[in-house]
Amino acid sequence: MNTPAATRLTSTRPASDRRGGGLLVRRFITEAARNRVTLTLLVVVPIVFVALVGGVITDAGELLGGQGGPQAETTTAGWTAGFVAAVAMYFQVASARAADRRLVLAGLPSARLVLARMTTGALLALVAATASYVTLVLTVGGLDHPARVAVATLMFAVVYLALGALIGALVANPVNGTVLILFVWLLDVVFGPAFRPADTMVSRIFPTHYLSLWMMDEPSGHSGRPGDLGWALTWTVIAVALSWAAVAATSRTARTHTRTRPGSVVAQLAVGTRMGLREVGRNRVLWALLVVVPGLFVALSAFTTPDGYETMMVREAGRTVAATFWFPDTHPGLMAPISVGALAAVVGLFTALGARNADRRLALAGFRPFSLLTSRLAVVGVLAVVVTAASLAVTAAFFQPGQWAPYVLANLLLALTYALVGVLVGWSFGRVGGVLVAFLIPFLDLAIEQSPMLNPELSTLAHLLPGYGASRVLYDAALTSSFDETSSLLVALAWLAGLAILVAGLLHRLARPRHRAEPHRAVAIT
């Protein structure tokens, strides 16, 4: 029983801690500090993201009609700090619902508990914001308004900290919560003033619109009397207030029930796949998100792309040539793989984490490793197909590739590849760290390194990333009328096969029953 411990926690602490919640904050920080991988990633992810992405922000902003220039590069610190803070706070709230409810039932005031949770999240966000800002300063080499950028970076973290707390209080399932955070973040970044014209109406509804403009020292001209800083502070206060109310009022737990029986290979495979799909099928919110998120992402990119021509390097008849395209017609088709890869990675990550303990129990109950592996990969594959189909259904309304069949195949290869990457990341880094890594890899790979809009010539890093082969096939199919990427297709298939073999080996090891010597065997019987 945890209630006596919770009662002691609320009754034995000193008066100063009872007033300020200091003991709770220390306990929560201690609990977070035990996961050193997560704490390390809170620093490493901002450093890697700001250092690698900051250099391409200027070109991307000018290409899409945004602010561009060195000022736009400063927003990378805010975006990174915000995403990391949101993810950290989401799991801080969502994973502690049952324990927090017991503390409240034991007599701890709800307001004190919420304050402790929000304070803990704020300290984690401060770590991410500091890492992002320091990396930006070292990368850029000097800022025109360093104090403004530092304050704005911290405000980004606070806004998204509140978003993570709000989603953590309302969405219990980690897949749904993470996808929602990723969706809001992607929309905020892609349709924000760094990438889009500041007077675009759709961008004004996002939480960091005015904050981004104030951070870049680019007056919006439509903020009215409060000014850009005034609206940014208003967004921050509203977000914190809403999250406070949600965390205080909401405490739910999710229960799952699974059962199976051993049998033949075919029977076990059928039961394992049916169990996995049934468990996923119960999560109707997830299905809605898998369908709506990629479609809406592609549709918004189509509606907000500025008019103009764009020149990109493509392969035609075996030669690399420069071709010019009408940007509004091609941009939606090039955005689709970004949403497909990111969502597939998240789905693979949580499918792996959710099934780890269940797989060990199934192995003890008689499930063969082959049945477990095949059924888990089948579930991941079905979800990857759903993500791909939803994205392509909307893409078809705005974009006509030069070759439909290779284009569909390339998107599916990206989805399957990053679903397997998500499985490996989940097993390696856990939930919080896994989400951060699963966000970092596909974004850097598909949105930055493989993009023909940002990179006329691919870097060495681009050739080494998982999306290289499938991306070459996709861009060839999207932009040309003849297929010239047979070698790239083989590279994509090799990546997929290699990842599947690696997942198979790890799943076999993780699901293997752990036998212990029984005491009576060590006793000599005379």
TILUMNU-510596 format. One record per residue (C-alpha): residue number from 1; x, y, z. Coordinates in steps of 0.25 Angstrom, whole numbers. Layout:
<pts>
<NUM; <X; Y; Z>>;
...
</pts>
This chain:
<pts>
<1; <0; 0; 0>>;
<2; <5; 14; -4>>;
<3; <-5; 22; 4>>;
<4; <3; 21; 18>>;
<5; <15; 26; 11>>;
<6; <8; 37; 4>>;
<7; <2; 41; 18>>;
<8; <15; 41; 24>>;
<9; <20; 50; 13>>;
<10; <9; 60; 16>>;
<11; <10; 59; 31>>;
<12; <25; 59; 35>>;
<13; <31; 70; 27>>;
<14; <35; 83; 33>>;
<15; <26; 95; 33>>;
<16; <34; 102; 23>>;
<17; <33; 90; 13>>;
<18; <18; 90; 16>>;
<19; <17; 104; 12>>;
<20; <26; 104; -1>>;
<21; <25; 89; -5>>;
<22; <40; 89; -4>>;
<23; <41; 74; 0>>;
<24; <31; 70; -12>>;
<25; <40; 77; -22>>;
<26; <53; 71; -16>>;
<27; <46; 57; -17>>;
<28; <41; 59; -31>>;
<29; <55; 64; -36>>;
<30; <62; 53; -29>>;
<31; <52; 43; -36>>;
<32; <55; 50; -50>>;
<33; <70; 50; -47>>;
<34; <70; 35; -46>>;
<35; <68; 34; -61>>;
<36; <82; 39; -65>>;
<37; <79; 36; -80>>;
<38; <67; 45; -80>>;
<39; <75; 56; -73>>;
<40; <86; 55; -83>>;
<41; <77; 56; -94>>;
<42; <71; 68; -89>>;
<43; <84; 75; -92>>;
<44; <89; 67; -104>>;
<45; <77; 68; -112>>;
<46; <76; 83; -112>>;
<47; <91; 84; -114>>;
<48; <90; 75; -127>>;
<49; <78; 81; -132>>;
<50; <82; 96; -131>>;
<51; <96; 93; -136>>;
<52; <91; 85; -148>>;
<53; <78; 92; -152>>;
<54; <81; 107; -149>>;
<55; <90; 108; -162>>;
<56; <79; 105; -171>>;
<57; <68; 113; -165>>;
<58; <72; 126; -173>>;
<59; <71; 119; -186>>;
<60; <58; 112; -182>>;
<61; <51; 125; -177>>;
<62; <55; 132; -190>>;
<63; <50; 120; -199>>;
<64; <36; 120; -192>>;
<65; <34; 135; -191>>;
<66; <37; 136; -176>>;
<67; <46; 146; -169>>;
<68; <59; 139; -172>>;
<69; <72; 145; -169>>;
<70; <81; 143; -156>>;
<71; <69; 147; -148>>;
<72; <61; 135; -152>>;
<73; <72; 126; -147>>;
<74; <70; 130; -133>>;
<75; <57; 123; -133>>;
<76; <63; 110; -133>>;
<77; <67; 111; -119>>;
<78; <53; 114; -115>>;
<79; <47; 103; -123>>;
<80; <57; 93; -117>>;
<81; <55; 97; -103>>;
<82; <40; 97; -105>>;
<83; <39; 83; -110>>;
<84; <48; 77; -100>>;
<85; <41; 84; -89>>;
<86; <27; 79; -94>>;
<87; <32; 65; -95>>;
<88; <38; 65; -81>>;
<89; <26; 71; -74>>;
<90; <16; 62; -81>>;
<91; <23; 49; -75>>;
<92; <25; 57; -62>>;
<93; <10; 58; -61>>;
<94; <4; 46; -69>>;
<95; <13; 36; -62>>;
<96; <10; 41; -48>>;
<97; <-5; 41; -48>>;
<98; <-8; 30; -39>>;
<99; <3; 34; -29>>;
<100; <-2; 48; -29>>;
<101; <-16; 44; -26>>;
<102; <-12; 36; -14>>;
<103; <-4; 48; -9>>;
<104; <-17; 57; -10>>;
<105; <-25; 46; -4>>;
<106; <-15; 45; 8>>;
<107; <-18; 60; 11>>;
<108; <-8; 67; 2>>;
<109; <-14; 80; -4>>;
<110; <-16; 79; -19>>;
<111; <-10; 93; -21>>;
<112; <3; 89; -14>>;
<113; <4; 77; -22>>;
<114; <2; 84; -35>>;
<115; <12; 95; -31>>;
<116; <22; 84; -28>>;
<117; <20; 77; -42>>;
<118; <20; 90; -49>>;
<119; <33; 95; -42>>;
<120; <40; 82; -45>>;
<121; <36; 83; -60>>;
<122; <41; 97; -60>>;
<123; <54; 93; -55>>;
<124; <56; 82; -66>>;
<125; <51; 93; -76>>;
<126; <62; 102; -71>>;
<127; <72; 92; -74>>;
<128; <68; 90; -88>>;
<129; <66; 105; -90>>;
<130; <80; 108; -85>>;
<131; <86; 97; -94>>;
<132; <79; 103; -106>>;
<133; <83; 117; -103>>;
<134; <98; 114; -100>>;
<135; <98; 106; -113>>;
<136; <92; 117; -121>>;
<137; <102; 127; -116>>;
<138; <114; 118; -119>>;
<139; <108; 115; -133>>;
<140; <104; 128; -137>>;
<141; <117; 135; -131>>;
<142; <109; 147; -126>>;
<143; <95; 152; -124>>;
<144; <89; 166; -127>>;
<145; <80; 165; -115>>;
<146; <85; 154; -105>>;
<147; <77; 157; -94>>;
<148; <64; 157; -102>>;
<149; <68; 144; -108>>;
<150; <70; 138; -95>>;
<151; <57; 142; -89>>;
<152; <50; 138; -101>>;
<153; <56; 124; -101>>;
<154; <51; 123; -87>>;
<155; <37; 127; -90>>;
<156; <37; 117; -102>>;
<157; <40; 106; -91>>;
<158; <30; 111; -82>>;
<159; <19; 112; -92>>;
<160; <22; 98; -97>>;
<161; <24; 93; -82>>;
<162; <9; 97; -80>>;
<163; <5; 90; -93>>;
<164; <12; 77; -88>>;
<165; <5; 78; -75>>;
<166; <-8; 81; -81>>;
<167; <-7; 69; -90>>;
<168; <-2; 60; -79>>;
<169; <-14; 63; -71>>;
<170; <-24; 61; -82>>;
<171; <-17; 50; -90>>;
<172; <-13; 37; -83>>;
<173; <-8; 29; -94>>;
<174; <7; 33; -97>>;
<175; <5; 30; -112>>;
<176; <-6; 40; -113>>;
<177; <0; 50; -104>>;
<178; <13; 50; -111>>;
<179; <7; 51; -125>>;
<180; <-1; 63; -121>>;
<181; <11; 70; -115>>;
<182; <19; 67; -128>>;
<183; <7; 72; -137>>;
<184; <5; 85; -130>>;
<185; <20; 87; -130>>;
<186; <22; 84; -145>>;
<187; <10; 93; -148>>;
<188; <16; 104; -140>>;
<189; <30; 103; -146>>;
<190; <26; 101; -161>>;
<191; <15; 112; -161>>;
<192; <22; 121; -151>>;
<193; <27; 135; -156>>;
<194; <42; 130; -157>>;
<195; <37; 121; -169>>;
<196; <24; 129; -173>>;
<197; <20; 143; -176>>;
<198; <17; 150; -162>>;
<199; <3; 155; -167>>;
<200; <-2; 141; -171>>;
<201; <-15; 139; -163>>;
<202; <-14; 124; -160>>;
<203; <0; 127; -153>>;
<204; <-6; 136; -143>>;
<205; <-14; 125; -135>>;
<206; <-1; 118; -131>>;
<207; <4; 120; -117>>;
<208; <18; 126; -121>>;
<209; <14; 134; -133>>;
<210; <17; 148; -126>>;
<211; <28; 142; -117>>;
<212; <35; 138; -130>>;
<213; <34; 152; -136>>;
<214; <38; 158; -123>>;
<215; <50; 149; -122>>;
<216; <55; 152; -136>>;
<217; <52; 167; -133>>;
<218; <43; 168; -145>>;
<219; <30; 176; -142>>;
<220; <17; 169; -147>>;
<221; <9; 181; -149>>;
<222; <-4; 175; -145>>;
<223; <-2; 173; -130>>;
<224; <-10; 186; -126>>;
<225; <-8; 193; -113>>;
<226; <-2; 181; -105>>;
<227; <10; 179; -115>>;
<228; <17; 166; -119>>;
<229; <23; 165; -105>>;
<230; <9; 167; -98>>;
<231; <3; 157; -107>>;
<232; <14; 147; -104>>;
<233; <13; 149; -89>>;
<234; <-2; 147; -90>>;
<235; <0; 134; -97>>;
<236; <9; 130; -87>>;
<237; <0; 133; -75>>;
<238; <-12; 127; -81>>;
<239; <-4; 114; -85>>;
<240; <1; 113; -70>>;
<241; <-13; 115; -64>>;
<242; <-20; 105; -73>>;
<243; <-10; 95; -70>>;
<244; <-10; 97; -55>>;
<245; <-25; 95; -55>>;
<246; <-24; 83; -64>>;
<247; <-14; 76; -55>>;
<248; <-22; 80; -42>>;
<249; <-35; 74; -47>>;
<250; <-31; 62; -55>>;
<251; <-25; 49; -50>>;
<252; <-28; 36; -59>>;
<253; <-21; 23; -60>>;
<254; <-22; 14; -72>>;
<255; <-24; -1; -71>>;
<256; <-21; -11; -82>>;
<257; <-25; -26; -82>>;
<258; <-18; -37; -91>>;
<259; <-19; -51; -91>>;
<260; <-14; -63; -100>>;
<261; <-11; -77; -100>>;
<262; <1; -85; -106>>;
<263; <-1; -93; -119>>;
<264; <5; -96; -133>>;
<265; <13; -85; -140>>;
<266; <1; -81; -148>>;
<267; <-8; -80; -137>>;
<268; <2; -72; -128>>;
<269; <4; -63; -140>>;
<270; <-11; -61; -142>>;
<271; <-13; -59; -127>>;
<272; <-1; -49; -125>>;
<273; <-5; -41; -137>>;
<274; <-20; -40; -133>>;
<275; <-16; -36; -119>>;
<276; <-7; -25; -124>>;
<277; <-17; -20; -134>>;
<278; <-28; -21; -124>>;
<279; <-20; -13; -113>>;
<280; <-17; -2; -123>>;
<281; <-32; -3; -128>>;
<282; <-37; 1; -115>>;
<283; <-29; 14; -115>>;
<284; <-39; 21; -125>>;
<285; <-32; 35; -122>>;
<286; <-19; 29; -128>>;
<287; <-26; 25; -140>>;
<288; <-32; 39; -142>>;
<289; <-18; 45; -140>>;
<290; <-11; 36; -150>>;
<291; <-22; 40; -160>>;
<292; <-23; 54; -157>>;
<293; <-9; 59; -153>>;
<294; <-2; 56; -166>>;
<295; <-14; 60; -175>>;
<296; <-15; 73; -168>>;
<297; <0; 76; -168>>;
<298; <0; 74; -184>>;
<299; <-12; 82; -186>>;
<300; <-7; 94; -178>>;
<301; <6; 93; -186>>;
<302; <-2; 94; -199>>;
<303; <-10; 106; -194>>;
<304; <2; 114; -189>>;
<305; <13; 112; -199>>;
<306; <17; 125; -206>>;
<307; <16; 127; -221>>;
<308; <29; 125; -228>>;
<309; <38; 116; -236>>;
<310; <48; 107; -229>>;
<311; <61; 101; -236>>;
<312; <65; 87; -230>>;
<313; <75; 76; -235>>;
<314; <69; 64; -240>>;
<315; <73; 51; -248>>;
<316; <67; 50; -262>>;
<317; <71; 39; -272>>;
<318; <83; 36; -263>>;
<319; <89; 50; -262>>;
<320; <87; 60; -251>>;
<321; <81; 73; -256>>;
<322; <75; 86; -250>>;
<323; <60; 86; -252>>;
<324; <51; 98; -249>>;
<325; <37; 95; -243>>;
<326; <25; 104; -239>>;
<327; <27; 103; -223>>;
<328; <12; 102; -219>>;
<329; <10; 90; -228>>;
<330; <22; 82; -222>>;
<331; <23; 86; -208>>;
<332; <12; 78; -202>>;
<333; <18; 65; -208>>;
<334; <31; 68; -202>>;
<335; <25; 71; -188>>;
<336; <17; 57; -188>>;
<337; <30; 49; -184>>;
<338; <33; 57; -172>>;
<339; <20; 55; -165>>;
<340; <20; 40; -170>>;
<341; <34; 38; -164>>;
<342; <32; 45; -151>>;
<343; <19; 39; -148>>;
<344; <24; 25; -151>>;
<345; <35; 26; -142>>;
<346; <26; 30; -130>>;
<347; <17; 19; -133>>;
<348; <28; 9; -134>>;
<349; <34; 14; -121>>;
<350; <22; 13; -113>>;
<351; <18; -1; -119>>;
<352; <31; -6; -114>>;
<353; <30; 0; -100>>;
<354; <16; -5; -98>>;
<355; <19; -19; -102>>;
<356; <32; -22; -95>>;
<357; <27; -27; -82>>;
<358; <15; -34; -89>>;
<359; <25; -41; -99>>;
<360; <33; -47; -87>>;
<361; <20; -52; -81>>;
<362; <16; -58; -94>>;
<363; <29; -65; -96>>;
<364; <28; -71; -82>>;
<365; <14; -76; -86>>;
<366; <20; -83; -98>>;
<367; <20; -73; -110>>;
<368; <31; -76; -120>>;
<369; <41; -64; -123>>;
<370; <37; -65; -137>>;
<371; <22; -63; -134>>;
<372; <25; -51; -125>>;
<373; <34; -45; -135>>;
<374; <25; -46; -147>>;
<375; <13; -42; -139>>;
<376; <19; -29; -134>>;
<377; <25; -26; -147>>;
<378; <11; -28; -153>>;
<379; <5; -18; -144>>;
<380; <16; -8; -146>>;
<381; <14; -10; -161>>;
<382; <-1; -8; -161>>;
<383; <1; 5; -153>>;
<384; <12; 10; -163>>;
<385; <2; 7; -175>>;
<386; <-9; 15; -168>>;
<387; <0; 27; -166>>;
<388; <5; 26; -181>>;
<389; <-9; 24; -186>>;
<390; <-15; 36; -179>>;
<391; <-4; 45; -183>>;
<392; <-4; 41; -198>>;
<393; <-19; 42; -198>>;
<394; <-18; 57; -195>>;
<395; <-6; 59; -203>>;
<396; <-13; 54; -216>>;
<397; <-22; 66; -215>>;
<398; <-11; 76; -216>>;
<399; <0; 69; -223>>;
<400; <2; 60; -235>>;
<401; <16; 52; -235>>;
<402; <23; 49; -248>>;
<403; <22; 34; -244>>;
<404; <11; 30; -235>>;
<405; <16; 15; -232>>;
<406; <30; 19; -228>>;
<407; <25; 31; -220>>;
<408; <15; 22; -212>>;
<409; <26; 11; -210>>;
<410; <36; 22; -205>>;
<411; <27; 27; -195>>;
<412; <23; 13; -190>>;
<413; <38; 10; -189>>;
<414; <41; 22; -180>>;
<415; <29; 19; -171>>;
<416; <34; 5; -169>>;
<417; <48; 9; -167>>;
<418; <45; 19; -157>>;
<419; <35; 10; -150>>;
<420; <47; 0; -148>>;
<421; <56; 12; -144>>;
<422; <45; 16; -133>>;
<423; <45; 1; -128>>;
<424; <60; 2; -126>>;
<425; <60; 16; -120>>;
<426; <49; 12; -110>>;
<427; <57; -1; -105>>;
<428; <70; 7; -104>>;
<429; <65; 21; -98>>;
<430; <52; 18; -91>>;
<431; <40; 27; -92>>;
<432; <44; 42; -90>>;
<433; <58; 40; -96>>;
<434; <52; 31; -107>>;
<435; <42; 42; -111>>;
<436; <54; 53; -112>>;
<437; <62; 44; -120>>;
<438; <51; 39; -129>>;
<439; <48; 54; -132>>;
<440; <62; 58; -135>>;
<441; <66; 47; -145>>;
<442; <54; 48; -155>>;
<443; <54; 63; -154>>;
<444; <69; 64; -157>>;
<445; <68; 53; -167>>;
<446; <56; 56; -175>>;
<447; <53; 71; -173>>;
<448; <67; 76; -174>>;
<449; <78; 66; -179>>;
<450; <70; 60; -190>>;
<451; <63; 72; -195>>;
<452; <66; 76; -209>>;
<453; <61; 90; -206>>;
<454; <71; 92; -196>>;
<455; <83; 84; -201>>;
<456; <86; 84; -215>>;
<457; <98; 75; -212>>;
<458; <96; 64; -201>>;
<459; <105; 64; -189>>;
<460; <113; 52; -184>>;
<461; <103; 51; -173>>;
<462; <91; 50; -182>>;
<463; <97; 38; -189>>;
<464; <98; 31; -175>>;
<465; <84; 34; -170>>;
<466; <73; 23; -171>>;
<467; <64; 32; -180>>;
<468; <75; 33; -191>>;
<469; <71; 22; -201>>;
<470; <56; 24; -199>>;
<471; <57; 39; -200>>;
<472; <65; 38; -213>>;
<473; <54; 29; -219>>;
<474; <43; 39; -214>>;
<475; <49; 51; -220>>;
<476; <52; 44; -233>>;
<477; <37; 39; -234>>;
<478; <31; 52; -229>>;
<479; <39; 62; -239>>;
<480; <43; 53; -251>>;
<481; <35; 44; -261>>;
<482; <46; 33; -262>>;
<483; <51; 24; -251>>;
<484; <66; 26; -249>>;
<485; <69; 22; -235>>;
<486; <70; 7; -235>>;
<487; <82; 7; -226>>;
<488; <76; 16; -216>>;
<489; <64; 6; -216>>;
<490; <74; -5; -212>>;
<491; <80; 4; -201>>;
<492; <66; 6; -195>>;
<493; <62; -9; -196>>;
<494; <76; -12; -189>>;
<495; <73; -2; -178>>;
<496; <59; -8; -176>>;
<497; <65; -22; -176>>;
<498; <76; -18; -166>>;
<499; <67; -11; -157>>;
<500; <57; -23; -157>>;
<501; <69; -33; -154>>;
<502; <74; -24; -142>>;
<503; <59; -23; -137>>;
<504; <58; -38; -138>>;
<505; <71; -40; -130>>;
<506; <67; -31; -119>>;
<507; <53; -36; -118>>;
<508; <58; -50; -116>>;
<509; <67; -46; -105>>;
<510; <57; -37; -98>>;
<511; <46; -47; -99>>;
<512; <54; -59; -95>>;
<513; <50; -64; -81>>;
<514; <59; -62; -70>>;
<515; <61; -76; -62>>;
<516; <66; -76; -48>>;
<517; <71; -88; -41>>;
<518; <61; -93; -31>>;
<519; <65; -94; -17>>;
<520; <62; -109; -15>>;
<521; <71; -113; -26>>;
<522; <83; -108; -18>>;
<523; <79; -117; -6>>;
<524; <85; -131; -5>>;
<525; <75; -142; -2>>;
<526; <81; -154; 5>>;
</pts>
